[in-house]
Amino acid sequence: MYFRKKQDEELVKESIAVWTCEQEECKGWMRDNFSFEDVPTCPICSSPMKRDTKLLPVLANPTGEPKPETP
């Protein structure tokens, strides 16, 4: 039998800026600091996306600086 080792430490979660798809049927979303455009389109259905927040584990994006917050 195989028993998976439990994680020693709990993941730190934080309120993160994300883009969510405006279509109700689509569940597409992406982290703001991982998007390539200032206002992205949904990669799943090509619909416009709106700014939102989610409680997610903290990830570092080594490819660039965080984008400035826009209201």
SEZARO-858878 format. One line per field, with one value per residue (C-alpha): residue number from 1; residue in three letters; chain; x, z negated, y. Coordinates in Angstrom, 3 decimals. Each point is the difference from the previous one (the first is absolute). Layout:
BEGIN
n	(NUM_...)
res	(ALA_...)
chain	(A_...)
px	(X_...)
pz	(Z_...)
py	(Y_...)
end
This chain:
BEGIN
n	(1_2_3_4_5_6_7_8_9_10_11_12_13_14_15_16_17_18_19_20_21_22_23_24_25_26_27_28_29_30_31_32_33_34_35_36_37_38_39_40_41_42_43_44_45_46_47_48_49_50_51_52_53_54_55_56_57_58_59_60_61_62_63_64_65_66_67_68_69_70_71)
res	(MET_TYR_PHE_ARG_LYS_LYS_GLN_ASP_GLU_GLU_LEU_VAL_LYS_GLU_SER_ILE_ALA_VAL_TRP_THR_CYS_GLU_GLN_GLU_GLU_CYS_LYS_GLY_TRP_MET_ARG_ASP_ASN_PHE_SER_PHE_GLU_ASP_VAL_PRO_THR_CYS_PRO_ILE_CYS_SER_SER_PRO_MET_LYS_ARG_ASP_THR_LYS_LEU_LEU_PRO_VAL_LEU_ALA_ASN_PRO_THR_GLY_GLU_PRO_LYS_PRO_GLU_THR_PRO)
chain	(A_A_A_A_A_A_A_A_A_A_A_A_A_A_A_A_A_A_A_A_A_A_A_A_A_A_A_A_A_A_A_A_A_A_A_A_A_A_A_A_A_A_A_A_A_A_A_A_A_A_A_A_A_A_A_A_A_A_A_A_A_A_A_A_A_A_A_A_A_A_A)
px	(0.000_1.007_-0.609_0.567_1.931_-2.040_1.193_1.995_-1.031_-3.256_-0.008_-0.232_-3.086_-0.498_-2.595_1.414_-1.104_-1.349_-1.852_-3.247_-2.009_-3.205_-1.909_-2.008_0.467_3.803_2.163_3.159_2.194_3.663_2.237_0.570_3.777_0.135_-1.995_1.809_-2.561_-1.331_-3.589_0.111_-2.607_-1.026_2.336_-2.862_-2.895_1.604_-2.473_0.963_1.268_-0.605_2.238_-0.777_1.770_0.395_1.504_2.917_3.394_2.810_2.106_3.007_0.175_3.724_-0.603_-1.078_-1.040_-3.526_-2.378_-1.265_-3.511_-2.613_-3.433)
pz	(0.000_0.597_-2.591_1.039_-2.446_-1.373_0.487_-2.968_0.296_1.117_3.150_-0.645_1.695_0.870_1.802_3.551_2.955_2.819_3.291_0.311_3.135_0.361_1.544_-2.688_1.664_0.191_-3.068_1.427_-2.224_-0.306_-2.488_0.880_-0.426_2.454_2.794_2.998_0.795_-2.028_0.658_1.159_1.860_-1.232_1.358_-0.060_1.699_1.206_-1.987_-1.902_-3.546_-3.125_-2.992_-3.191_-3.039_-1.270_-3.118_1.503_-1.020_0.482_3.148_1.148_3.630_0.830_3.542_-0.891_-2.489_-1.403_2.016_-1.576_-1.442_2.191_-1.429)
py	(0.000_3.568_2.684_3.549_2.122_2.888_3.546_1.219_3.624_1.542_2.116_3.730_1.458_3.623_2.114_0.145_2.165_-2.178_0.361_-2.011_-0.696_2.029_-2.931_-1.821_-3.412_0.373_-0.635_1.576_2.182_0.967_1.747_3.637_-0.211_-2.949_1.678_1.478_2.721_2.928_-1.147_-3.637_-2.021_-3.431_-2.710_-2.519_1.840_3.291_2.132_3.160_-0.417_2.084_0.684_-1.946_-1.475_-3.575_-1.538_-1.966_-1.408_2.485_-0.589_1.975_1.116_0.127_1.316_3.514_2.604_0.148_2.148_3.224_-0.171_1.658_0.839)
end
